[in-house]
Amino acid sequence: MKKQRNVQKSEQKGKRLGQLTILAVIILLYVWAFQGIPALEFKETSKQIITAIFSGLISPDWEYVYDPAGEDLLRGILDTLAIAFLGTIIGGVLCVPISFFAAKNIVANRAVSGSSKISLSFIRVFPDIIMALLFIKAVGPGSFSGVLALGIGSIGMLGKLFSEEIESVDLGPSEALIATGATPLKTLWFALIPQILPSYVSFILYRFEINVRAATILGVIGAGGIGTPLIFALSVRDWERVGIILLGVIMMVAIIDIISGKARERLT
């Protein structure tokens, strides 16, 4: 008994020592990281710029909301929503075959499923802004490059989530249909799709929320959307216009989040 107690005490001491060592290493890493941060310095014009930004938010340029003669906030928001919607549709359609090929329970060939998973991982390596820069060089600036960037980026995320959902389905209904002589197409339609369709639609809605935010950012680098007039307004320091654009973006994202959240709740 004494030996067992001694062994338990020594094990507890070893665990505590290991935990303290890990904690000390983490603290040292944080200290080392913060030492490399340069000192925070404020320019002489910082206070003026911050005051101007807040004044722009308080008194935005309401005339920019709708202008029949030229570009306005509503056109920019609709352009952003169109980019996000088309990018989501492209990713949602193209990810389906790759997801089925990546699912181990559907494709028995390890080489096929493994290569499909690797391709999805490879796509997810590139951030949306990097994809947008590549497509801007390839097809030129504008909304089309933003749609392509978000579409390709959506394939990686949706494909991973959808393939994992396929791997978790119950194959009992499929085996029962196969035993009755059903064709692979009927087995897929009546056994697999009813199980994965709610999750698939939920993933699409979630990705659309992400793409709406991403489309706003991509416009800053010339990929269309509301980000393009925002960067122009910032460059000329038109703070009233910056304020109305930011308010429009906030309202757009908030409404999309509410609608998408309620839709996902009904699916689950």
PyMOL commands that set and color helices and strands:
alter all, ss='L'
color gray80, all
select helices_A, chain A and resi 2-35+46-58+62-64+73-102+110-125+128-139+143-167+172-179+184-221+227-235+239-267
alter helices_A, ss='H'
color red, helices_A
deselect
rebuild
show_as cartoon
